[in-house]
């Protein structure tokens, strides 16, 4: 957990991140060119895997924010990441726990695109 973040803020960030990932609401969804090149059925399977992801560990979630994951769908390795921006999408959010000043962006990409 970043030092400047309180436990209460961390819990709000985690809750907001889980909400975006699980419901695909509360932020923006970005699919990379690699994901968009998949068939509709493959894209659906990828998004289902992202929505259902719950394998958070100290290795992939060191700050407890639930903001990153790696899933494998068939033979396809997919990464997803949630970033926190200001409302204009120009700078990092001053407080990711405050949805009034934060625009969450969930990016889903093929691992090979990273």
MOPAC internal coordinates of N, CA, C and O (Angstrom, degrees):
PM7 1SCF
backbone

  N    0.0000 0     0.00 0     0.00 0    0    0    0
  C    1.4539 1     0.00 0     0.00 0    1    0    0
  C    1.5242 1   108.83 1     0.00 0    2    1    0
  O    1.2310 1   119.96 1   -52.36 1    3    2    1
  N    1.3197 1   117.67 1   127.64 1    3    2    1
  C    1.4646 1   118.84 1   176.05 1    5    3    2
  C    1.5265 1   110.26 1   -56.22 1    6    5    3
  O    1.2310 1   120.81 1   -39.11 1    7    6    5
  N    1.3176 1   116.06 1   140.89 1    7    6    5
  C    1.4660 1   120.57 1  -174.21 1    9    7    6
  C    1.5168 1   113.86 1   -56.05 1   10    9    7
  O    1.2310 1   120.21 1   144.39 1   11   10    9
  N    1.3310 1   117.20 1   -35.61 1   11   10    9
  C    1.4632 1   119.53 1  -174.82 1   13   11   10
  C    1.5241 1   112.53 1   -77.85 1   14   13   11
  O    1.2310 1   119.83 1   175.90 1   15   14   13
  N    1.3232 1   117.94 1    -4.10 1   15   14   13
  C    1.4550 1   121.67 1  -177.13 1   17   15   14
  C    1.5290 1   110.02 1   -98.09 1   18   17   15
  O    1.2310 1   120.11 1   -52.19 1   19   18   17
  N    1.3408 1   117.40 1   127.81 1   19   18   17
  C    1.4605 1   120.93 1   177.39 1   21   19   18
  C    1.5236 1   109.72 1   -80.09 1   22   21   19
  O    1.2310 1   120.62 1   -14.11 1   23   22   21
  N    1.3141 1   116.42 1   165.89 1   23   22   21
  C    1.4698 1   120.95 1   176.48 1   25   23   22
  C    1.5285 1   110.71 1   -58.62 1   26   25   23
  O    1.2310 1   120.46 1   138.74 1   27   26   25
  N    1.3141 1   116.73 1   -41.26 1   27   26   25
  C    1.4677 1   120.86 1   179.14 1   29   27   26
  C    1.5284 1   110.94 1   -61.72 1   30   29   27
  O    1.2310 1   120.50 1   136.60 1   31   30   29
  N    1.3225 1   116.65 1   -43.40 1   31   30   29
  C    1.4608 1   120.30 1   177.65 1   33   31   30
  C    1.5236 1   110.52 1   -64.45 1   34   33   31
  O    1.2310 1   120.25 1   137.77 1   35   34   33
  N    1.3146 1   117.13 1   -42.23 1   35   34   33
  C    1.4618 1   121.22 1   179.33 1   37   35   34
  C    1.5328 1   110.27 1   -59.06 1   38   37   35
  O    1.2310 1   120.16 1   134.91 1   39   38   37
  N    1.3153 1   117.29 1   -45.09 1   39   38   37
  C    1.4658 1   120.17 1   179.67 1   41   39   38
  C    1.5263 1   111.39 1   -62.83 1   42   41   39
  O    1.2310 1   120.16 1   140.76 1   43   42   41
  N    1.3352 1   117.30 1   -39.24 1   43   42   41
  C    1.4702 1   120.41 1   177.62 1   45   43   42
  C    1.5239 1   110.73 1   -65.95 1   46   45   43
  O    1.2310 1   120.09 1   136.96 1   47   46   45
  N    1.3399 1   117.44 1   -43.04 1   47   46   45
  C    1.4689 1   121.44 1   178.39 1   49   47   46
  C    1.5301 1   109.28 1   -60.02 1   50   49   47
  O    1.2310 1   120.22 1   132.37 1   51   50   49
  N    1.3071 1   117.18 1   -47.63 1   51   50   49
  C    1.4704 1   121.64 1  -179.87 1   53   51   50
  C    1.5295 1   110.59 1   -60.19 1   54   53   51
  O    1.2310 1   120.43 1   134.38 1   55   54   53
  N    1.3245 1   116.78 1   -45.62 1   55   54   53
  C    1.4682 1   121.12 1  -179.66 1   57   55   54
  C    1.5214 1   110.89 1   -62.52 1   58   57   55
  O    1.2310 1   120.15 1   135.02 1   59   58   57
  N    1.3271 1   117.31 1   -44.98 1   59   58   57
  C    1.4651 1   121.17 1   179.60 1   61   59   58
  C    1.5235 1   111.41 1   -65.89 1   62   61   59
  O    1.2310 1   120.32 1   141.28 1   63   62   61
  N    1.3262 1   116.99 1   -38.72 1   63   62   61
  C    1.4634 1   120.44 1   177.47 1   65   63   62
  C    1.5246 1   110.94 1   -65.89 1   66   65   63
  O    1.2310 1   120.41 1   135.49 1   67   66   65
  N    1.3269 1   116.82 1   -44.51 1   67   66   65
  C    1.4675 1   119.90 1   177.92 1   69   67   66
  C    1.5242 1   110.56 1   -61.84 1   70   69   67
  O    1.2310 1   120.31 1   139.47 1   71   70   69
  N    1.3212 1   117.02 1   -40.53 1   71   70   69
  C    1.4657 1   120.42 1   178.93 1   73   71   70
  C    1.5249 1   110.95 1   -60.96 1   74   73   71
  O    1.2310 1   120.30 1   133.77 1   75   74   73
  N    1.3203 1   117.04 1   -46.23 1   75   74   73
  C    1.4641 1   120.04 1   179.57 1   77   75   74
  C    1.5211 1   110.37 1   -62.57 1   78   77   75
  O    1.2310 1   120.16 1   132.32 1   79   78   77
  N    1.3178 1   117.30 1   -47.68 1   79   78   77
  C    1.4571 1   120.74 1  -176.92 1   81   79   78
  C    1.5244 1   112.20 1   -67.56 1   82   81   79
  O    1.2310 1   119.75 1   140.03 1   83   82   81
  N    1.3064 1   118.09 1   -39.97 1   83   82   81
  C    1.4586 1   121.41 1  -174.21 1   85   83   82
  C    1.5247 1   113.71 1   -83.12 1   86   85   83
  O    1.2310 1   120.16 1   151.55 1   87   86   85
  N    1.3275 1   117.30 1   -28.45 1   87   86   85
  C    1.4706 1   119.84 1  -176.79 1   89   87   86
  C    1.5218 1   112.44 1  -114.94 1   90   89   87
  O    1.2310 1   120.44 1   169.44 1   91   90   89
  N    1.3309 1   116.77 1   -10.56 1   91   90   89
  C    1.4678 1   123.21 1  -176.68 1   93   91   90
  C    1.5239 1   111.27 1    58.26 1   94   93   91
  O    1.2310 1   121.41 1  -148.86 1   95   94   93
  N    1.3348 1   114.90 1    31.14 1   95   94   93
  C    1.4628 1   121.92 1   174.24 1   97   95   94
  C    1.5253 1   108.31 1  -129.16 1   98   97   95
  O    1.2310 1   120.80 1   -22.41 1   99   98   97
  N    1.3227 1   116.07 1   157.59 1   99   98   97
  C    1.4542 1   120.17 1   179.51 1  101   99   98
  C    1.5120 1   112.93 1    94.75 1  102  101   99
  O    1.2310 1   120.52 1  -164.04 1  103  102  101
  N    1.3166 1   116.62 1    15.96 1  103  102  101
  C    1.4554 1   121.11 1   179.40 1  105  103  102
  C    1.5173 1   110.03 1   176.41 1  106  105  103
  O    1.2310 1   121.33 1    14.11 1  107  106  105
  N    1.3069 1   115.07 1  -165.89 1  107  106  105
  C    1.4626 1   120.95 1   179.81 1  109  107  106
  C    1.5183 1   109.53 1  -109.39 1  110  109  107
  O    1.2310 1   121.11 1   -30.25 1  111  110  109
  N    1.3322 1   115.49 1   149.75 1  111  110  109
  C    1.4540 1   122.10 1   178.17 1  113  111  110
  C    1.5157 1   107.44 1  -113.63 1  114  113  111
  O    1.2310 1   120.90 1   -53.10 1  115  114  113
  N    1.3341 1   115.89 1   126.90 1  115  114  113
  C    1.4643 1   121.97 1   177.13 1  117  115  114
  C    1.5225 1   108.17 1  -116.26 1  118  117  115
  O    1.2310 1   120.88 1   -55.74 1  119  118  117
  N    1.3221 1   115.92 1   124.26 1  119  118  117
  C    1.4573 1   121.27 1   174.51 1  121  119  118
  C    1.5137 1   107.00 1  -109.42 1  122  121  119
  O    1.2310 1   120.64 1   -50.74 1  123  122  121
  N    1.3291 1   116.38 1   129.26 1  123  122  121
  C    1.4562 1   120.20 1  -178.88 1  125  123  122
  C    1.5247 1   110.21 1   -73.86 1  126  125  123
  O    1.2310 1   121.21 1    -9.03 1  127  126  125
  N    1.3148 1   115.29 1   170.97 1  127  126  125
  C    1.4666 1   120.81 1   179.40 1  129  127  126
  C    1.5247 1   110.67 1   -58.83 1  130  129  127
  O    1.2310 1   120.08 1   142.49 1  131  130  129
  N    1.3252 1   117.46 1   -37.51 1  131  130  129
  C    1.4534 1   120.73 1   179.23 1  133  131  130
  C    1.5156 1   112.63 1   -62.79 1  134  133  131
  O    1.2310 1   120.47 1   137.47 1  135  134  133
  N    1.3145 1   116.70 1   -42.53 1  135  134  133
  C    1.4654 1   120.48 1   177.68 1  137  135  134
  C    1.5275 1   109.84 1   -67.50 1  138  137  135
  O    1.2310 1   120.44 1   137.72 1  139  138  137
  N    1.3223 1   116.77 1   -42.28 1  139  138  137
  C    1.4662 1   120.04 1  -179.97 1  141  139  138
  C    1.5221 1   112.33 1   -65.95 1  142  141  139
  O    1.2310 1   119.90 1   158.55 1  143  142  141
  N    1.3415 1   117.80 1   -21.45 1  143  142  141
  C    1.4605 1   120.59 1   179.83 1  145  143  142
  C    1.5339 1   112.02 1   -79.29 1  146  145  143
  O    1.2310 1   120.33 1   167.60 1  147  146  145
  N    1.3225 1   116.97 1   -12.40 1  147  146  145
  C    1.4586 1   120.79 1   178.10 1  149  147  146
  C    1.5279 1   109.87 1   -73.03 1  150  149  147
  O    1.2310 1   120.43 1   -19.88 1  151  150  149
  N    1.3089 1   116.78 1   160.12 1  151  150  149
  C    1.4636 1   120.27 1   176.05 1  153  151  150
  C    1.5272 1   109.45 1   -66.25 1  154  153  151
  O    1.2310 1   120.25 1   -16.87 1  155  154  153
  N    1.3054 1   117.12 1   163.13 1  155  154  153
  C    1.4670 1   120.72 1   177.75 1  157  155  154
  C    1.5252 1   110.88 1   -57.40 1  158  157  155
  O    1.2310 1   120.49 1   137.98 1  159  158  157
  N    1.3255 1   116.67 1   -42.02 1  159  158  157
  C    1.4653 1   120.42 1   179.84 1  161  159  158
  C    1.5287 1   110.92 1   -64.08 1  162  161  159
  O    1.2310 1   120.26 1   139.56 1  163  162  161
  N    1.3196 1   117.11 1   -40.44 1  163  162  161
  C    1.4623 1   120.67 1   178.34 1  165  163  162
  C    1.5266 1   111.08 1   -66.83 1  166  165  163
  O    1.2310 1   120.38 1   138.57 1  167  166  165
  N    1.3316 1   116.87 1   -41.43 1  167  166  165
  C    1.4630 1   120.30 1   177.56 1  169  167  166
  C    1.5291 1   110.77 1   -62.13 1  170  169  167
  O    1.2310 1   120.72 1   138.98 1  171  170  169
  N    1.3200 1   116.23 1   -41.02 1  171  170  169
  C    1.4635 1   120.32 1   178.21 1  173  171  170
  C    1.5175 1   110.48 1   -62.11 1  174  173  171
  O    1.2310 1   120.14 1   136.34 1  175  174  173
  N    1.3291 1   117.34 1   -43.66 1  175  174  173
  C    1.4661 1   121.63 1   179.05 1  177  175  174
  C    1.5310 1   110.91 1   -64.00 1  178  177  175
  O    1.2310 1   120.47 1   139.50 1  179  178  177
  N    1.3200 1   116.70 1   -40.50 1  179  178  177
  C    1.4673 1   120.91 1   178.16 1  181  179  178
  C    1.5239 1   109.98 1   -62.19 1  182  181  179
  O    1.2310 1   120.20 1   131.01 1  183  182  181
  N    1.3086 1   117.23 1   -48.99 1  183  182  181
  C    1.4605 1   120.23 1  -177.90 1  185  183  182
  C    1.5247 1   111.21 1   -65.63 1  186  185  183
  O    1.2310 1   120.08 1   144.19 1  187  186  185
  N    1.3148 1   117.45 1   -35.81 1  187  186  185
  C    1.4643 1   120.74 1   175.95 1  189  187  186
  C    1.5324 1   109.53 1   -61.70 1  190  189  187
  O    1.2310 1   120.27 1   137.32 1  191  190  189
  N    1.3291 1   117.10 1   -42.68 1  191  190  189
  C    1.4639 1   121.11 1   179.33 1  193  191  190
  C    1.5287 1   111.21 1   -64.70 1  194  193  191
  O    1.2310 1   120.12 1   140.67 1  195  194  193
  N    1.3248 1   117.37 1   -39.33 1  195  194  193
  C    1.4645 1   121.12 1   178.05 1  197  195  194
  C    1.5278 1   109.89 1   -64.89 1  198  197  195
  O    1.2310 1   120.56 1   133.27 1  199  198  197
  N    1.3251 1   116.53 1   -46.73 1  199  198  197
  C    1.4707 1   121.69 1  -179.23 1  201  199  198
  C    1.5278 1   110.64 1   -60.53 1  202  201  199
  O    1.2310 1   120.15 1   140.95 1  203  202  201
  N    1.3184 1   117.32 1   -39.05 1  203  202  201
  C    1.4617 1   121.43 1  -175.32 1  205  203  202
  C    1.5345 1   113.54 1   -87.67 1  206  205  203
  O    1.2310 1   119.89 1   172.64 1  207  206  205
  N    1.3271 1   117.82 1    -7.36 1  207  206  205
  C    1.4605 1   120.91 1  -177.27 1  209  207  206
  C    1.5233 1   110.76 1   -57.52 1  210  209  207
  O    1.2310 1   121.02 1   -46.49 1  211  210  209
  N    1.3258 1   115.66 1   133.51 1  211  210  209
  C    1.4653 1   119.74 1   177.33 1  213  211  210
  C    1.5317 1   110.85 1  -152.35 1  214  213  211
  O    1.2310 1   120.31 1  -155.52 1  215  214  213
  N    1.3233 1   117.01 1    24.48 1  215  214  213
  C    1.4572 1   121.82 1  -176.72 1  217  215  214
  C    1.5260 1   110.61 1   -97.79 1  218  217  215
  O    1.2310 1   120.98 1  -120.91 1  219  218  217
  N    1.3236 1   115.73 1    59.09 1  219  218  217
  C    1.4557 1   120.54 1  -178.96 1  221  219  218
  C    1.5266 1   109.46 1   -82.04 1  222  221  219
  O    1.2310 1   121.32 1   -48.89 1  223  222  221
  N    1.3305 1   115.08 1   131.11 1  223  222  221
  C    1.4617 1   121.70 1  -179.57 1  225  223  222
  C    1.5258 1   108.00 1  -133.94 1  226  225  223
  O    1.2310 1   120.11 1   -12.76 1  227  226  225
  N    1.3210 1   117.40 1   167.24 1  227  226  225
  C    1.4693 1   119.09 1   175.38 1  229  227  226
  C    1.5352 1   112.71 1   -58.86 1  230  229  227
  O    1.2310 1   120.07 1   153.53 1  231  230  229
  N    1.3271 1   117.47 1   -26.47 1  231  230  229
  C    1.4641 1   120.07 1   179.48 1  233  231  230
  C    1.5211 1   112.41 1   -71.66 1  234  233  231
  O    1.2310 1   119.94 1   137.15 1  235  234  233
  N    1.3270 1   117.71 1   -42.85 1  235  234  233
  C    1.4704 1   119.77 1  -176.60 1  237  235  234
  C    1.5246 1   112.73 1  -100.53 1  238  237  235
  O    1.2310 1   120.22 1   174.73 1  239  238  237
  N    1.3299 1   117.18 1    -5.27 1  239  238  237
  C    1.4657 1   120.94 1  -178.16 1  241  239  238
  C    1.5273 1   110.03 1  -143.61 1  242  241  239
  O    1.2310 1   119.70 1  -120.97 1  243  242  241
  N    1.3425 1   118.18 1    59.03 1  243  242  241
  C    1.4664 1   120.48 1  -172.69 1  245  243  242
  C    1.5253 1   114.69 1   -62.54 1  246  245  243
  O    1.2310 1   119.91 1   155.08 1  247  246  245
  N    1.3316 1   117.78 1   -24.92 1  247  246  245
  C    1.4708 1   120.17 1  -179.32 1  249  247  246
  C    1.5167 1   112.63 1  -100.73 1  250  249  247
  O    1.2310 1   119.64 1   178.17 1  251  250  249
  N    1.3273 1   118.29 1    -1.83 1  251  250  249
  C    1.4578 1   121.49 1   177.10 1  253  251  250
  C    1.5093 1   114.38 1    73.76 1  254  253  251
  O    1.2310 1   120.19 1  -157.12 1  255  254  253
  N    1.3366 1   117.24 1    22.88 1  255  254  253
  C    1.4648 1   120.55 1  -176.93 1  257  255  254
  C    1.5251 1   113.83 1   -92.95 1  258  257  255
  O    1.2310 1   119.56 1   172.20 1  259  258  257
  N    1.3210 1   118.45 1    -7.80 1  259  258  257
  C    1.4702 1   122.28 1  -177.13 1  261  259  258
  C    1.5258 1   110.38 1    54.31 1  262  261  259
  O    1.2310 1   121.16 1  -129.36 1  263  262  261
  N    1.3320 1   115.38 1    50.64 1  263  262  261
  C    1.4667 1   120.10 1  -174.89 1  265  263  262
  C    1.5251 1   113.93 1  -114.00 1  266  265  263
  O    1.2310 1   119.81 1  -171.88 1  267  266  265
  N    1.3443 1   117.96 1     8.12 1  267  266  265
  C    1.4608 1   120.70 1  -178.64 1  269  267  266
  C    1.5105 1   109.90 1  -153.35 1  270  269  267
  O    1.2310 1   120.95 1   -33.32 1  271  270  269
  N    1.3375 1   115.79 1   146.68 1  271  270  269
  C    1.4536 1   120.07 1   174.12 1  273  271  270
  C    1.5122 1   111.36 1  -159.50 1  274  273  271
  O    1.2310 1   121.44 1   -21.61 1  275  274  273
  N    1.3117 1   114.85 1   158.39 1  275  274  273
  C    1.4514 1   123.05 1   176.06 1  277  275  274
  C    1.5158 1   106.95 1  -127.72 1  278  277  275
  O    1.2310 1   120.49 1   -53.76 1  279  278  277
  N    1.3382 1   116.67 1   126.24 1  279  278  277
  C    1.4593 1   121.76 1   179.81 1  281  279  278
  C    1.5203 1   108.76 1  -128.45 1  282  281  279
  O    1.2310 1   121.13 1   -25.60 1  283  282  281
  N    1.3036 1   115.44 1   154.40 1  283  282  281
  C    1.4569 1   120.96 1   175.04 1  285  283  282
  C    1.5165 1   107.44 1  -119.56 1  286  285  283
  O    1.2310 1   121.51 1   -54.47 1  287  286  285
  N    1.3238 1   114.72 1   125.53 1  287  286  285
  C    1.4670 1   121.67 1   179.60 1  289  287  286
  C    1.5191 1   106.20 1  -120.12 1  290  289  287
  O    1.2310 1   120.94 1   -70.46 1  291  290  289
  N    1.3397 1   115.81 1   109.54 1  291  290  289
  C    1.4577 1   118.49 1  -171.70 1  293  291  290
  C    1.5194 1   108.00 1    63.82 1  294  293  291
  O    1.2310 1   120.90 1    57.41 1  295  294  293
  N    1.3208 1   115.89 1  -122.59 1  295  294  293
  C    1.4655 1   120.78 1   177.66 1  297  295  294
  C    1.5296 1   111.63 1  -100.81 1  298  297  295
  O    1.2310 1   120.37 1  -174.29 1  299  298  297
  N    1.3276 1   116.90 1     5.71 1  299  298  297
  C    1.4596 1   121.78 1  -174.20 1  301  299  298
  C    1.5252 1   111.07 1   -97.32 1  302  301  299
  O    1.2310 1   120.70 1   -58.40 1  303  302  301
  N    1.3263 1   116.27 1   121.60 1  303  302  301
  C    1.4646 1   121.62 1   175.44 1  305  303  302
  C    1.5267 1   108.13 1   -91.41 1  306  305  303
  O    1.2310 1   121.13 1   -50.73 1  307  306  305
  N    1.3249 1   115.44 1   129.27 1  307  306  305
  C    1.4604 1   122.28 1  -175.27 1  309  307  306
  C    1.5234 1   109.28 1  -128.06 1  310  309  307
  O    1.2310 1   121.12 1   -44.04 1  311  310  309
  N    1.3244 1   115.46 1   135.96 1  311  310  309
  C    1.4568 1   121.92 1   174.44 1  313  311  310
  C    1.5155 1   108.76 1  -110.64 1  314  313  311
  O    1.2310 1   120.82 1   -33.73 1  315  314  313
  N    1.3137 1   116.04 1   146.27 1  315  314  313
  C    1.4668 1   120.08 1   171.54 1  317  315  314
  C    1.5282 1   107.94 1  -133.25 1  318  317  315
  O    1.2310 1   121.38 1   -30.90 1  319  318  317
  N    1.3239 1   114.96 1   149.10 1  319  318  317
  C    1.4637 1   121.24 1  -175.97 1  321  319  318
  C    1.5162 1   108.73 1  -147.75 1  322  321  319
  O    1.2310 1   120.45 1   -41.88 1  323  322  321
  N    1.3129 1   116.74 1   138.12 1  323  322  321
  C    1.4656 1   121.70 1   174.89 1  325  323  322
  C    1.5234 1   107.58 1  -108.07 1  326  325  323
  O    1.2310 1   121.17 1   -52.37 1  327  326  325
  N    1.3326 1   115.37 1   127.63 1  327  326  325
  C    1.4626 1   121.68 1   176.64 1  329  327  326
  C    1.5188 1   108.78 1  -117.30 1  330  329  327
  O    1.2310 1   121.24 1   -22.72 1  331  330  329
  N    1.3368 1   115.24 1   157.28 1  331  330  329
  C    1.4628 1   122.53 1  -175.28 1  333  331  330
  C    1.5273 1   109.57 1  -117.32 1  334  333  331
  O    1.2310 1   120.83 1   -61.45 1  335  334  333
  N    1.3109 1   116.02 1   118.55 1  335  334  333
  C    1.4653 1   121.57 1  -178.66 1  337  335  334
  C    1.5263 1   110.38 1  -120.43 1  338  337  335
  O    1.2310 1   121.53 1   -15.99 1  339  338  337
  N    1.3257 1   114.68 1   164.01 1  339  338  337
  C    1.4588 1   118.82 1   170.81 1  341  339  338
  C    1.5309 1   107.46 1   -68.98 1  342  341  339
  O    1.2310 1   120.39 1    -4.96 1  343  342  341
  N    1.3115 1   116.87 1   175.04 1  343  342  341
  C    1.4686 1   120.53 1  -175.35 1  345  343  342
  C    1.5223 1   113.27 1   -66.29 1  346  345  343
  O    1.2310 1   120.05 1   158.98 1  347  346  345
  N    1.3346 1   117.51 1   -21.02 1  347  346  345
  C    1.4677 1   121.31 1   178.53 1  349  347  346
  C    1.5255 1   112.71 1   -92.03 1  350  349  347
  O    1.2310 1   120.60 1  -178.60 1  351  350  349
  N    1.3329 1   116.46 1     1.40 1  351  350  349
  C    1.4667 1   121.85 1  -179.30 1  353  351  350
  C    1.5340 1   112.87 1    59.25 1  354  353  351
  O    1.2310 1   120.76 1  -147.65 1  355  354  353
  N    1.3335 1   116.15 1    32.35 1  355  354  353
  C    1.4582 1   120.35 1  -179.80 1  357  355  354
  C    1.5209 1   112.88 1  -107.09 1  358  357  355
  O    1.2310 1   120.49 1   145.86 1  359  358  357
  N    1.3169 1   116.68 1   -34.14 1  359  358  357
  C    1.4641 1   121.04 1  -174.74 1  361  359  358
  C    1.5248 1   109.61 1  -133.79 1  362  361  359
  O    1.2310 1   121.24 1   -11.73 1  363  362  361
  N    1.2997 1   115.24 1   168.27 1  363  362  361
  C    1.4630 1   119.67 1   174.96 1  365  363  362
  C    1.5251 1   109.37 1   -65.92 1  366  365  363
  O    1.2310 1   120.82 1   -32.49 1  367  366  365
  N    1.3116 1   116.05 1   147.51 1  367  366  365
  C    1.4636 1   120.49 1   177.44 1  369  367  366
  C    1.5236 1   109.98 1   -66.69 1  370  369  367
  O    1.2310 1   120.72 1   -39.26 1  371  370  369
  N    1.3097 1   116.23 1   140.74 1  371  370  369
  C    1.4617 1   121.32 1   177.41 1  373  371  370
  C    1.5261 1   110.98 1   -70.33 1  374  373  371
  O    1.2310 1   120.13 1   154.64 1  375  374  373
  N    1.3455 1   117.35 1   -25.36 1  375  374  373
  C    1.4634 1   121.69 1  -179.46 1  377  375  374
  C    1.5219 1   109.24 1  -152.06 1  378  377  375
  O    1.2310 1   119.86 1   -87.25 1  379  378  377
  N    1.3394 1   117.88 1    92.75 1  379  378  377
  C    1.4641 1   121.43 1  -178.52 1  381  379  378
  C    1.5258 1   114.54 1   -60.09 1  382  381  379
  O    1.2310 1   120.15 1   164.65 1  383  382  381
  N    1.3276 1   117.33 1   -15.35 1  383  382  381
  C    1.4653 1   119.67 1   178.64 1  385  383  382
  C    1.5230 1   112.15 1   -82.33 1  386  385  383
  O    1.2310 1   120.04 1   172.83 1  387  386  385
  N    1.3210 1   117.53 1    -7.17 1  387  386  385
  C    1.4727 1   121.76 1  -178.20 1  389  387  386
  C    1.5269 1   109.89 1  -108.15 1  390  389  387
  O    1.2310 1   120.02 1   -77.28 1  391  390  389
  N    1.3336 1   117.57 1   102.72 1  391  390  389
  C    1.4633 1   119.90 1  -178.26 1  393  391  390
  C    1.5310 1   113.77 1   -66.15 1  394  393  391
  O    1.2310 1   119.83 1   165.36 1  395  394  393
  N    1.3240 1   117.94 1   -14.64 1  395  394  393
  C    1.4643 1   120.37 1   179.32 1  397  395  394
  C    1.5268 1   111.82 1   -73.12 1  398  397  395
  O    1.2310 1   120.66 1   159.49 1  399  398  397
  N    1.3507 1   116.33 1   -20.51 1  399  398  397
  C    1.4686 1   119.58 1  -179.40 1  401  399  398
  C    1.5257 1   112.30 1  -123.18 1  402  401  399
  O    1.2310 1   120.92 1  -170.60 1  403  402  401
  N    1.3448 1   115.85 1     9.40 1  403  402  401
  C    1.4601 1   119.83 1  -174.89 1  405  403  402
  C    1.5169 1   111.05 1  -125.26 1  406  405  403
  O    1.2310 1   121.22 1   -46.83 1  407  406  405
  N    1.3164 1   115.27 1   133.17 1  407  406  405
  C    1.4547 1   122.24 1   172.36 1  409  407  406
  C    1.5248 1   106.31 1  -109.34 1  410  409  407
  O    1.2310 1   120.68 1   -68.21 1  411  410  409
  N    1.3280 1   116.31 1   111.79 1  411  410  409
  C    1.4697 1   121.31 1   178.95 1  413  411  410
  C    1.5144 1   109.07 1   -84.02 1  414  413  411
  O    1.2310 1   121.00 1   -41.26 1  415  414  413
  N    1.3274 1   115.70 1   138.74 1  415  414  413
  C    1.4644 1   121.29 1   177.24 1  417  415  414
  C    1.5224 1   107.93 1  -128.28 1  418  417  415
  O    1.2310 1   121.36 1   -61.25 1  419  418  417
  N    1.3199 1   115.00 1   118.75 1  419  418  417
  C    1.4628 1   122.38 1   175.44 1  421  419  418
  C    1.5223 1   107.13 1   -96.35 1  422  421  419
  O    1.2310 1   120.58 1   -65.42 1  423  422  421
  N    1.3236 1   116.50 1   114.58 1  423  422  421
  C    1.4639 1   121.73 1   178.09 1  425  423  422
  C    1.5179 1   108.53 1  -104.41 1  426  425  423
  O    1.2310 1   121.20 1   -50.41 1  427  426  425
  N    1.3215 1   115.31 1   129.59 1  427  426  425
  C    1.4644 1   121.97 1   178.53 1  429  427  426
  C    1.5261 1   106.44 1  -116.62 1  430  429  427
  O    1.2310 1   120.87 1   -53.95 1  431  430  429
  N    1.3641 1   115.93 1   126.05 1  431  430  429
  C    1.4596 1   119.81 1  -175.29 1  433  431  430
  C    1.5234 1   110.41 1  -142.49 1  434  433  431
  O    1.2310 1   120.88 1   -23.19 1  435  434  433
  N    1.3066 1   115.92 1   156.81 1  435  434  433
  C    1.4505 1   119.95 1   169.24 1  437  435  434
  C    1.5246 1   107.07 1   -68.12 1  438  437  435
  O    1.2310 1   120.17 1   -38.25 1  439  438  437
  N    1.3218 1   117.27 1   141.75 1  439  438  437
  C    1.4649 1   120.28 1  -179.42 1  441  439  438
  C    1.5216 1   110.81 1   -58.32 1  442  441  439
  O    1.2310 1   120.18 1   147.15 1  443  442  441
  N    1.3250 1   117.26 1   -32.85 1  443  442  441
  C    1.4694 1   120.50 1  -179.75 1  445  443  442
  C    1.5208 1   112.54 1   -69.71 1  446  445  443
  O    1.2310 1   119.93 1   165.97 1  447  446  445
  N    1.3289 1   117.74 1   -14.03 1  447  446  445
  C    1.4606 1   120.68 1   178.20 1  449  447  446
  C    1.5239 1   112.36 1   -84.04 1  450  449  447
  O    1.2310 1   120.43 1   167.03 1  451  450  449
  N    1.3155 1   116.79 1   -12.97 1  451  450  449
  C    1.4580 1   120.20 1  -176.68 1  453  451  450
  C    1.5139 1   110.95 1   -71.27 1  454  453  451
  O    1.2310 1   120.10 1   180.00 1  455  454  453

